[in-house]
Amino acid sequence: MDENKLKFNSKVIHGGQQPDKAYGAVAAPIYQTSTFAQSSPGQNQGYEYSRVSNPTRTALENALISIEDGTFAMAFASGVAAIDAVLRLLNAGDEVIVINDLYGGSYRLFTKVFERYNIVFHFVSMDEVSNIEKCISSKTKLVWIETPTNPLLTIVDIKMIAQITKKNNLLLAVDNTFASPYLQQPLNLGADIVMHSVSKYISGHSDVILGAVIVNDKEIADKLFFIQKSTGAIAGPMDSFLALRGLKTLHVRMQRHCENATTIAHYLRNNDKVEKVYWPGFESHPNHKIAKKQMRDFGGVISFVPKGGNYNDAVKIVETLKLFALADSLGGVESLVGHPASMSHGSIPKEEREKVGIVDGLIRLSVGIEDVEDLIVDLDKALKIV
Ligand SMILES: *Cc1c(COP(=O)(O)O)cnc(C)c1O
């Protein structure tokens, strides 16, 4: 069977997977071992030490390659460890152009860690691709984007940005965490590097922290493999197993996340206690056309500002919600709610935050796959409070 001919849902289940060589186990066994016996020095069965590689991690990496339509993958101990590895492709003095509406942890890693090693970051709005071109110098090496962004769900045109990066000989890296490969596959749109916080939609059950990078180019892959084994932030066998187990239902979960989010976005828009709803499925969303062209559906995350939009009301609402657990993270089967100004984006200075629209009243929902009617009852009760 030519695996490349499989459609997405079949790839999620079968892509890159074979029954285990030892006993034919259908589920990838957890090879909880640090090392592998050699018959003679240097003679092994493909594995020597688990920091370098481990069969359970390989099984996950092969599945990730398949669903992102890539060629090489590396699984890391966390999403930020995956980002860290990509940034280590650079040298001191190199410059990076970054989308300004960025995951808080990425912002912290770039500005508080890598700036100390003389990597220079330019944060720009990418609504206009000319903003990127204006920042390009001979020192620019990488463009880093997220789409949809967190938490304002801005969508940028990956294909169009890839044309600019190709023309200028830059790498384009896409944090594809919010979309997941079910909604978009950035390598097919011209990106060089796809990064995931696998902790979110791909694992999908809020029970593992894991990250990944997927690429097509062998030279970039070899550098990343070298960085991975040299710096050591690898995904362990148990976590790789959990991520792989979760991954196999990505398509059915995403379908329901998107359906439920569609219903809730419309409910919120029609609620007179709500001032503003951010969701790329609305025709009035500034990037709706790109979202429609680039993504299969509009995703499971919605942000909104209650009427009046003040800090205390937002806190009251997130405290009152019951089915939506108040917690960092997203992409699990259970619905979660977050308050970006005090939680995920707390490390970004208030002026910086508000410049891009992350106001004190903003609330972010990760819509789960429960019965949507129950989720709406929960929201209705909480919104009555303000
Ligand atoms: C969670 C997240 C990360 C970081 O991933 P971890 O697995 O928590 O280290 C990076 N980017 C985005 C968009 C995220 O949501």
The ligand as a Gaussian input file, in Angstrom:
#p B3LYP/6-31G(d) Opt

LIG

0 1
 C        1.359000      25.636000      24.540000
 C        1.958000      26.309000      23.372000
 C        3.349000      26.309000      23.169000
 C        4.311000      25.703000      24.174000
 O        4.182000      24.331000      24.271000
 P        4.476000      23.493000      25.633000
 O        4.156000      22.105000      25.218000
 O        3.574000      24.037000      26.687000
 O        5.906000      23.704000      25.970000
 C        3.834000      26.928000      22.040000
 N        3.013000      27.514000      21.139000
 C        1.676000      27.537000      21.312000
 C        0.834000      28.212000      20.282000
 C        1.103000      26.939000      22.422000
 O       -0.220000      26.987000      22.583000

